[in-house]
Amino acid sequence: MSDSFRRQLRALPDFPDMMPGFDPATAPADPTELFHQWLDEALAAGERQPHACSLATVDGSGQPSSRMLILKNIDDDGWQFATARTSRKGRELSANPRAALNFYWPSLGRQVRVAGPVVELSVEASARDWAERPRADGSGNPDWQLYAIQPAEIEFWQASHDRSHIRHKFGPDGVLPG
Ligand SMILES: Cc1cc2nc3c(=O)[nH]c(=O)nc-3n(C[C@H](O)[C@H](O)[C@H](O)COP(=O)(O)O)c2cc1C
C-alpha cells in the first residue's frame, strides 16, 4: 500500500511545461514592487487565491505549526494578516512574535518566502479589517487582530526545468548576495 502510494506520488505532475523566466538583475529593487508584479502575474495565470499563504508560528517548546491565511496588505507597517488573538496562532504570536509566510503559485512555478518579527496593529485597523470581510454583518469582534510581519528576509524563487532554480533574496536593507 505505502509502496503504491509512493509510486502514485512519484508519478504526479511536476512544474508546468511553460514557466516565466525571472532575471533578478532587471527585477525591481523594491521587494514590495516585485511582489505586486508577481501577484498580478499569478492572477493573470489564473491562480484563484494568489493572496493566500501559509503562516508558520512557533509554540513555547519550539514546535512550529502552520496554516493558510490571506494577505491583507503590504505597507510601511509590514506584510499584514488578521486572525483571532485567542486562536492557536494568536496565542503563539503573543508569546513569540516571530513568523514566516510562504506563497506558492503552481502555474508559474513560483514561491515567495517572508520571515521576521511580528507586530500588532491598532484596534482601529483591526476593526476595519473585520468590517471589510466578505459576508460581514456589521457586528464587531474585539478578538480580531491585524498583525504585520516586518521582514528580516524575503526570498523570491522561480522554478526552472534545468533545475537551476533562481533564488532572489532581500534583507531589511535590500538585495542580499545570491
Ligand atoms: C485559503 C485559506 C485562507 C484562510 N484565511 C484565514 C485568515 O485570513 N485568517 C484566519 O484567521 N484564518 C484563515 N484561514 C483558516 C486558517 O487556516 C486556520 O484554520 C484557522 O485560522 C485556525 O488556525 P490556528 O488554530 O492555527 O490558529 C484560512 C484558510 C484557508 C484554507
The ligand as an SDF file (V2000), in Angstrom:
LIG
                    3D

 31 33  0  0  0  0  0  0  0  0999 V2000
   -7.1330   29.7970    1.7920 C   0  0  0  0  0  0  0  0  0  0  0  0
   -7.3790   29.9800    3.2830 C   0  0  0  0  0  0  0  0  0  0  0  0
   -7.3960   31.2610    3.8180 C   0  0  0  0  0  0  0  0  0  0  0  0
   -7.5810   31.4540    5.1880 C   0  0  0  0  0  0  0  0  0  0  0  0
   -7.5290   32.7300    5.6920 N   0  0  0  0  0  0  0  0  0  0  0  0
   -7.6000   32.9290    7.0230 C   0  0  0  0  0  0  0  0  0  0  0  0
   -7.3910   34.2470    7.5700 C   0  0  0  0  0  0  0  0  0  0  0  0
   -7.1390   35.2440    6.8480 O   0  0  0  0  0  0  0  0  0  0  0  0
   -7.4750   34.3820    8.9340 N   0  0  0  0  0  0  0  0  0  0  0  0
   -7.7250   33.3110    9.7640 C   0  0  0  0  0  0  0  0  0  0  0  0
   -7.7920   33.5150   10.9870 O   0  0  0  0  0  0  0  0  0  0  0  0
   -7.8960   32.0420    9.2730 N   0  0  0  0  0  0  0  0  0  0  0  0
   -7.8310   31.8360    7.9200 C   0  0  0  0  0  0  0  0  0  0  0  0
   -7.9560   30.5460    7.4150 N   0  0  0  0  0  0  0  0  0  0  0  0
   -8.1580   29.4300    8.3740 C   0  0  0  0  0  0  0  0  0  0  0  0
   -6.7800   29.0460    8.9830 C   0  0  0  0  0  0  0  0  0  0  0  0
   -6.0100   28.3050    8.0370 O   0  0  0  0  0  0  0  0  0  0  0  0
   -6.8820   28.2010   10.2770 C   0  0  0  0  0  0  0  0  0  0  0  0
   -7.6050   27.0350   10.0200 O   0  0  0  0  0  0  0  0  0  0  0  0
   -7.5440   28.9300   11.4420 C   0  0  0  0  0  0  0  0  0  0  0  0
   -7.2240   30.3150   11.4350 O   0  0  0  0  0  0  0  0  0  0  0  0
   -7.1410   28.3180   12.7730 C   0  0  0  0  0  0  0  0  0  0  0  0
   -5.7110   28.2880   12.8710 O   0  0  0  0  0  0  0  0  0  0  0  0
   -4.9250   28.0420   14.2600 P   0  0  0  0  0  0  0  0  0  0  0  0
   -5.7250   27.0550   15.0340 O   0  0  0  0  0  0  0  0  0  0  0  0
   -3.5860   27.5380   13.8720 O   0  0  0  0  0  0  0  0  0  0  0  0
   -4.8330   29.3810   14.9640 O   0  0  0  0  0  0  0  0  0  0  0  0
   -7.7970   30.3370    6.0470 C   0  0  0  0  0  0  0  0  0  0  0  0
   -7.7850   29.0450    5.4900 C   0  0  0  0  0  0  0  0  0  0  0  0
   -7.5750   28.8670    4.1410 C   0  0  0  0  0  0  0  0  0  0  0  0
   -7.5290   27.4580    3.5900 C   0  0  0  0  0  0  0  0  0  0  0  0
  1  2  1  0
  2  3  1  0
  2 30  2  0
  3  4  2  0
  4  5  1  0
  4 28  1  0
  5  6  2  0
  6  7  1  0
  6 13  1  0
  7  8  2  0
  7  9  1  0
  9 10  1  0
 10 11  2  0
 10 12  1  0
 12 13  2  0
 13 14  1  0
 14 15  1  0
 14 28  1  0
 15 16  1  0
 16 17  1  0
 16 18  1  0
 18 19  1  0
 18 20  1  0
 20 21  1  0
 20 22  1  0
 22 23  1  0
 23 24  1  0
 24 25  2  0
 24 26  1  0
 24 27  1  0
 28 29  2  0
 29 30  1  0
 30 31  1  0
M  END
$$$$
